[in-house]
């Protein structure tokens, strides 16, 4: 199964091995509800990151298939 939520996510550099930059990144997910849930689960299982905030799921105009959601991701304190 192709997970379009991953490909529909804005291409954002979330390289957490880089010591520079800030501690938080905002990400907009866009895709089917199932694909966004899949991606959010993958992100939440990554020990290097912590999802600090999740928005509700919003409808996109002109389609009943694709939705959007916003996440705030922080670098995890775990090593």
Helices and strands as residue ranges (DSSP letters): H 4-8, E 24-31, H 33-44, E 49-54, E 58-59, E 67-75
